[in-house]
Amino acid sequence: MARTRRIKRIGRNRYFSVSRKLRKEGKSSEEFEAQLSSLTLEDIIALKLELAARPSNGKLHGIFLWKKLPDVIKDAIIKAALSITTTKADACKLLGLSARGFKEINKKYETNIYFEE
């Protein structure tokens, strides 16, 4: 009985990496990422909001955080899924979306533009 090899699919998002993009822009480093990995997601979000509110003495006017939170989370998860996987089909599977649903969400959050160099 002959064995068939699985062909590893390589897609366009093979080269997508949020870490690489932020390092290239000078917004991240290996040391920063090591410190960041020791924090929980909740701590990171709370710290980011606290830092954003400091210049205005704790007031974030005009930002409806509770209402915008689902969009912020979905945007982050889509970028992470594209960074983790090598093809968009794999990203669809990871997110539990159909190809059509993924295409619509990808267009809404403009992730292709984010990863362009």
N, C-alpha and C positions, 0 to 999 in steps of 0.2 A: 504494500500500500504506500503510495507516494505521499509525501508530506508537502503541503503547500505553505509557502511563506506568506506571512501577512505583510502586505505592502503598507509601509508607513506613509500616511498622507501628509503632505507638506503644503500648507496654504499660505496665503498672503500674510496672515497675522502671526506667522512663525517669528517674525522679527519685531512684533509689537511688544514693548516693555515699558511700563510706567516708570519703573526704577531707572532704566537707561535714559528715558526722556528727561526726567527730573535731574539726573546727574549731569546730562549734557547742558541743561539750562542753568546749572550751578545751584539748584534748589535742594539738592540731596547729596549725601556722601555715604561711604561705607560705614563710617562711625555713627552717623545720624540714623541710618537704617538699622543698625544693631541696637541702638537705644530705643528706637521706635518699636522694634519687634518685642521688646520686653513689656510694652504697655498693652492694655486691653483696648479694644475698639471704642468702648464707651469712654475710657480715659482720653483717648486721642480726640474724639469729637468734643468732649467737654473742654479740653485744653484749647483746641482751635477756636471754639466759641468765646472762651474767656479772653484769649489774645485778640480776637477781632473786636471785642467790646471795650478793651482798655483805652484806646484813643478817645472814645466818646464817654468816658467815665461810666461804663457799664450799661450804656443804652444802645440798643440796635434798632433805631427807628426805621420804619418802612420795610422791615424784613419780617415776614410772617413765618417764623421758623416751623411751627407745628404743621402748617399747611404745605410748606415746601420740602419738608423732610423726606417724604416718599420719593420725590424726584431726585433729590441729592443722593439718596441711598441707591436707587436704581442706576443712576449714572456711574457711581463708583463700582457697582457690581458688574456692570457691562464692561467697563474698562479692565477690571480684574480678570473677568472671564476671557477676554481677548488676549490678555497678557499671559495667562496660564496655559491656554490651549494653542495648538498649532494650526487649526483650521476653524473657519466660521461654523462648519457643521458640528465640530466638537464643542464649540462655545454654545451652540443651540442646545445640544444634549445636556451640557452642564447646567444651563439655566432652565431647562425643561420647556423650551419654546419651540414652536414650529419654525421652519425656514422663513415663512411669510411674516410671522410675528416678530422674529428676530430682525428681519429687514426693516420693518416699520419702526421698531424701537431704535435700531442703529441709526436710522434717518432722523428720528426725533432728537436723540442725544448727540448727534454729529460725532460719533466716535472715530470715524475714518479721518475726519479733519484733525482731531486731537492727536492721532498717531502719525500724521504726515510730517515729514522732516523738511 
